[in-house]
Amino acid sequence: MDKKKKFIYIISTIYISLFTILVFYMVYFTAVKQKQISVHPQNTRLNNLEQEVIRGDIYDTNMKVLATTVNDTRKYPKGSLYAHVIGYSQRGKTGVEALANTELLYPDYNIPSLFRNAFLNEKFQGRDVVLTLDDRYQSAIAKAMKGKKGGVIVIEPATGKIRAMYGSPGFDPNNINQDWETLTKDTKNSPLVNRVTHGLYPPGSTFKIITALAYMTQDKAGGMDLTYDCQGKITGADYTIQCYNKTAHGVVGLKEAFYKSCNAYFIKLSEKISSKDLRNAAEQAGFNDTLPFDMSYAKSKFQLTEADSNFERAATYIGQGKTLVSPLHMAMIISAIANDGVMMKPYVLDYSMNKKGYVKVKYLPQYQKAAMSEVSAKRLQDMMIDVVQQGTGAKIKNKSLIIGGKTGTAQNETDKDHSWFAGFAKQKEDDKNQIAFAVIVENGGKGAEALAVTQKILDVYKNME
Ligand SMILES: [Zn+2]
């Protein structure tokens, strides 16, 4: 009998305890519910949440700390290295700080944190965010770009993961408040502008990719190949345009003209491709359109109508017209080529997690569109490989990598020309881990400086895995 009483006593105690906890929890939960509602992204009270939540940390793909919060102060341990892509949160929000704001301020609710918030007035902990960026690329690029202006981006074509995004000059986000006046007044260098996403440059000869594409698109039966005897220049009704260094390239077809970057040949193609067809190819690749990208960026422009002068038209076929492109968009086009025509949406947020390491939101690769046919993409891959094997990009040729690309010189009327290189690299055929990149060095002259920066990207890539 005693045993039975004891049993009932224990059971009752357990029940009463559980009931007490439950009541406590429910009362408490109701009290903080208001705070929870304000987490909704559309809620303008999100900023008030900063009073309640410690902003989460930001990491690169190898868990290197890129942003953290110490005693309510936002710290960026890498200084200016990630200035544009991570942005800042102390003076409005830009970059990842803006993009991932909801996650970074998403309170980690659990019973202990609810109680600590209620009785000790402690803040909740926000979620950490892990990026697709890889510090090995970012650091190598920054070193190569030291003292130079321009933009560099590395993307994984198969997924759209952005591995590096670096604009120069930058700024130190740790001192954004103190430096604000100076930074905004510096219109000569515009350090606050992310040149990768907002720098619009003439594409120069990198645009021959689009002209070649327009030609291939027309060539449905295949085998069409204009040949032309280049004498180092080409003359139209109101212009004479030269090949680089007035070099006479001799008899060239599409393949040779591409790796030698023969201006005369690509202008000659304007007899085969109408302005409208060129425009269609450009727009299919994303010109004059919004890009599938979640951060802010400037739209690339292609302008050419039948009303334009012959000179304007000729210049446009070799990327020297009114066409403007951002390094971001250029890298997306190259990615699509390397990925057999399929353009993936570029992205920088990989996943968010709480302090215990539990993944909360995982961001997945997203198919965007076919930017060109598979046949054209594969033909362009081969043509770009020739550029590095025996053409204008031969300086970065490497025995252990398959590298393709296109050099470009964007004419700059007021100063030295800008130097472009846009391409891809893979360890072997059908390499799912291949990379694509776009590099522009302002006033970098004829290609050489962009190739030097590209070499640093390739050195990192070569030593991976
Ligand atoms: Zn030529």
Residues whose N, C-alpha, C, O or C-beta is under 5 A from the ligand:
A	BS01	ZN	C230 G232 C243 T247 H249 C262 N263 A264
